Amino acid sequence: GDEITITAIPAEGFEFKQWEDEIGNIVSYDAVYTFEASYSMIYTAVFEKASQQVQYTVTLTFEGEGTVAGAGTYNYGDEVILTANPAEHNELKFWLDQWGDMVSTDLSFTITVTSDTTIHAVFVSTLCQIDTYTEFGGTTSGDGAVYKGDEITITAIPAEGFEFKQRSEERRVGKECEGMCR
């Protein structure tokens, strides 16, 4: 018959309702419950959502060209969809949390609200610079600024007395060009 004290601690956004024994009988409405142990016993702490919801602010910021949606005031535990809308000739590079950690690369993703939070979207231009060079004996055309995904034609024009021999590299403007994009 030792005296035992058990304590129920609600998670944020919840409140303690009652203690129940193993067959569902309510044994106490107090979060701190003391009883005499006379045999093996099982008690369950029952919680419910807090009657007065705790609210938090989700702040969205961005850099580059585009817009973001999903900012606002939400209840603890709410699931919120954050959406990035890149401007024309831009794309979302990634989302960062308030500590600078990358949290997503998707245009839309869902967060669960547990505190005030700031999420930052980074947009980048899809403009790429394509440069062509010749060793000697001719010129090229078709280089310049293009957008990722565009198809371009680069032409080698041999000078008089020369003929085109070979190209040293071929690329389609796309993922392969990312390292060359501004």
N, C-alpha and C positions, 0 to 999 in steps of 0.2 A: 503494500500500500503506500508507495512513495507518492508525494505530491508533485505533479507535472504541470508546467505552464507552457502553452503553445501560443504563438503569435502569428497572426495573418497580416501580411504587408501587401496592400494592393499596388499593382503596377499603375503607372501614370495613366490617367483617363478612366480609372476604375475605382470602385469603393467596395469595402467589405460589406457583405450582407449578413452572413451567418455561418456558424459551425454546424455540421451535420455528422451523425454517427454513420456506421457502415450500412445501416438499413434505411438511411434517409431521414431519421428523426432529427429535428432541430434541437441542439443541446445548448446553444448560446448565441446571442446577438452581439456579444462583445468580441472585438478583434483579439484581445488577450484573454485566453480562457485557461483557468486552473482547475484541475480535477485530481482525484486520487486514483492512481493506477492499480487496479486489482487483477487485471488479466490483459492479454493483448487486445489493443483497441485501435480502430482506424477512425480518424476524423478527417473530414473534408472541409476545407475553407471554400466558401461560395462567394464569388465576386460578381458584380454587375457593373455595367458602364455607369460612370459618374452621372448623376442627374444634372449637374451643371458641367457641360463640356468645356474642356480646356482648349483654347484656340491658339493657333500659331500662324505666323505669316510666312508664305513662300514668296521670295523675291527673285525675280529673273533679271539678269543683265546679259549684255552681249557685246561683242566686238565684231567689226566687219559689216557687211551689208546683208541685212535680213531682218526678220522680226521673230519674236518669241511669244508664246501664249501659255497660260496656266498659272500665272502669279495670282495671289489672293490670300485671303484669310480662311483657314480650314480648321476643322476639329481634329483633335488627336486621333490618329489611326485612319484618317481619311486617305484614300488612294487618289492621287492627282496625276493626270496625264499632262506632261510638259511637251510642247510642240515647237519645233524650229521651222521657220519658213525662209529659206535662203532667197535672196534677190536674184534676178536673172544674171546668169554667168557667175554665180557663186554657189558654194556648197557648204554644208555643215562639216566642220572638221571633227569637233567633239564637244561634249558637255563637261564642265568641271564643277566639283562641289566647292563649298566655301573654304576648303583647305587646299584647293588646287589639284585634287586628285580627279582623274578622268572617271566619269561615271557612265558614259554612254557615247556611242557614235551614231546612234539611230536618230532619225528626224523626230520621232515621238518615243517617249518612254514613261514609265509610271514610277512615282515615288510614294512611299507611305509616310505621312506626316507624323513626326514624333517630337519636333522642336521647330523653333524659328530656323529657317534655312535660306541660303542664297545659292542659286545655281546659275552658272555662267555659260553661255553658248559662244563658240568661236566659229565664225564664218570666214571662209577664204575664197579668193577669186579663183576662177578656173582658167584664167588667162595664162597662156604659155608663150614663150618666145622660142621660135625655131630659127636657128641660124645655119646657113650652109657655107661651105668654104671650098675653094678649088686650089689644088697645088699650083697649077699653071696650065695655060693652053685653053682657057675657056671661062665661062661664067655660069652662074646658076640663077634660077628664078623660083619664086614660090615661098621663100622664107618670110618670116615676120611674126607678128602677134596673132595667135589663134586661140580659140577656146577648146578646152579639153572635150573630146568627143567629136570635134570637127574633123572632116577629111580634107587633106590638102594634097596638092600636086606640086612636087619639086622637079624642076626640069634642069638637066645639064645641057648647056649649049656650048659645043666645042668651037674653038676659034678656027679660022681657016688653016688648013693643013694639019689639023688634029682630029681625032675621033674619040668618042666616048668609050672608055675602057670598062670602068666598074664604079659602083657606088660602095662606100665603105660601111654604111649603116642605113637601115630603113626603120622608120617608126610610124605607127598610127598614133595620132594625138589622143591620148587616153591615159589609163592608169600608168602606162610605161613612162609617161612624160611628167609624172608628179614631181620628180626631183628638179625639173627645169621650170616648173610653174612659179610665177611670182607670188 
